[in-house]
């Protein structure tokens, strides 16, 4: 699922206004300078890029099944949603 990882990183990098090579898997979105609005925009971009529905509650992200704690967690969650969609 390298393609999924690379596309998610590209979306996050675009939101953070940094190069994809500067996005570290262990970084949180806050570490990358992405605020709550940037997070929501990232989620929308990910949904559009992969034609998936992300189970995310912007008003209570801690209650979501979609883990946004790090770039790696977001990549893993998107990979899972893509797998479910193609199953």
C-alpha positions in Angstrom: 0.0 0.0 0.0 2.9 2.3 -0.7 0.7 4.2 -3.2 -1.8 5.0 -0.4 1.0 6.1 2.0 2.5 8.4 -0.6 -0.8 10.0 -1.6 -1.7 10.6 2.1 1.7 12.1 2.8 1.3 14.3 -0.3 -2.1 15.6 0.9 -0.7 16.3 4.4 2.4 18.0 3.0 0.2 20.2 0.8 -1.9 21.2 3.9 1.3 21.9 5.9 2.9 23.8 3.0 6.0 21.6 3.2 7.7 19.1 1.0 6.4 15.5 1.2 10.0 14.4 2.1 9.7 16.6 5.3 6.6 14.7 6.5 7.8 12.2 9.2 5.5 9.2 9.9 5.8 9.7 13.7 4.8 13.4 13.5 1.4 14.6 14.6 -0.5 17.0 12.4 0.1 19.7 15.1 3.9 19.0 14.8 3.6 19.8 11.1 1.7 23.0 11.8 -1.7 21.8 10.7 -4.5 23.3 12.7 -8.1 22.1 13.1 -9.2 23.7 9.8 -6.3 22.1 8.0 -7.2 18.8 9.6 -10.7 19.0 8.2 -9.4 20.0 4.8 -7.0 17.1 4.9 -9.8 14.7 5.7 -11.9 16.0 2.8 -8.9 15.7 0.4 -8.2 12.2 1.6 -11.9 11.2 1.1 -11.9 12.7 -2.4 -8.5 11.1 -3.4 -9.5 7.6 -2.4 -13.3 7.8 -2.8 -13.9 6.8 0.8 -15.9 8.0 3.7 -13.8 8.8 6.8 -15.6 8.2 10.1 -14.4 11.5 11.6 -16.1 13.9 13.9 -14.4 17.2 13.7 -16.2 18.4 16.8 -14.9 15.5 18.9 -11.9 13.9 17.1 -11.1 11.8 20.3 -14.5 10.0 19.8 -13.7 9.0 16.2 -12.7 5.6 15.0 -10.3 7.4 12.7 -7.0 7.8 14.5 -5.3 11.2 13.8 -2.6 10.9 16.4 0.2 10.7 13.8 0.9 10.6 10.1 1.5 6.8 10.4 -1.9 6.4 12.2 -3.7 8.3 9.5 -2.0 6.3 6.7 -3.0 3.0 8.5 -6.6 4.1 8.9 -6.8 5.1 5.2 -5.3 1.8 4.1 -7.9 0.0 6.2 -10.7 2.0 4.6 -9.4 1.4 1.1 -9.1 -2.3 1.9 -12.7 -2.4 3.1 -13.9 -0.6 0.0 -12.2 -3.1 -2.3 -13.2 -6.2 -0.3 
